Amino acid sequence: MTTPFVSAAAAVAVFSAVNAFAQSSDPVDPSAFVDQFEATFGKFEGYRRSGAKGICAVGEFVGTAEARKLSTASAFSGKPVPVIVRFSVGGANPKAPDNAKSQRNMALQFDLPGGEQWQMGNISAPVFGASSPQQFFALLASRQPDPATKQPDPAKVKAFNEANPDVLLLPKYLASQPVPASFGSINYWGVHGFGLVSASGEKQFGKWIFEPVAGVQGLSDNEAKAKGPSFLFDDLRQRVKEGKVAFHFNLELAQSGDKIDNATVPLPEGRKKVTLGTLKITSVSADAEGPCLSITYNPMVLPKGVEASADPMLAARAAPYAVSLGRRLVEGAKQQ
Ligand code: HEM
């Protein structure tokens, strides 16, 4: 018979192991990663294990001459490129409230000539909540609810945070911002470094941001309360119908010595920013339908002319995304 009690010494040992794992370079098994998402946030069958509450849209991207100087990617040809878009609320809960100071996401798939694709998942913060897959896995483990209280253990959370202060940058940023008024009125950052490769083979690294053409718009606490937990989808439909949702795709150019391989470290203030093009959202699908449903936005799917940086978080995303896609398709893909 197994006992539900774990001695204090055993608990400390387990926890020290979690903390030590955060600093290690041991590989994280992709299925174990997705299992840990489920253990920490709950299992919602059919839904993405992260960014569960979302909506599909489509749009059109047109690149600039400045982008063509930096990269040969056909996305920047200047001709309109179709894009399959997914907007979502952060987290694994498909009923996550829209009026909370939580993360919003904008995932894109550019469908390029010759069957080439470019996929990315951007978030509404300039930094991510972990700098390595090991640290991210251990972060999730440190937040796993205690079976007795059904809540994360505050002592574990505190000890993990103290040993890994960079995991607090993302939640602190989100807490400092108002609730977004719309999916169409916030900045979305790529957070990873990418290299743009020109026709002569020069590589310019940078980090990108999608900035709303109509400007950033947040809600006061009272406005957010009045909006209730479910307004973002209808708001998006209305704004798109009025032709008001578009983003400048801007690249901040890294200089030599800048850190570009860490998703918790933004580029220094004041780096030159180049507009690579404009993305206009042209229509929004009915709730729970649309072409984004069966896509997993894998940021390693890059076109010729764009290359990944050495950020370990970037390469680590592909396999767990595929596992999550596999599970939700088998369960019957849903998103709202
Ligand atoms: C090793 C690190 C990471 C793991 C294990 C992970 C895991 C996941 C999983 C399982 C999904 C759902 C995929 C699906 O079912 O299609 C997802 C979605 C997402 N992740 Fe991550 N993630 C990681 C890092 C990041 C980072 C650094 C960012 C920052 C840009 C990010 C942004 C997103 C976004 C925007 C989505 C929603 C995409 C959509 O709408 O399909 N993730 N993540």
Residues whose N, C-alpha, C, O or C-beta is under 5 A from the ligand:
A	BS01	HEM	F33 R48 R49 S50 G51 R86 S88 N105 M106 A107 G121 N122 I123 F128 P133 F136 W189 G190 V191 A263 I295 T296 Y297 M313 A316 R317 P320 Y321 S324 L325
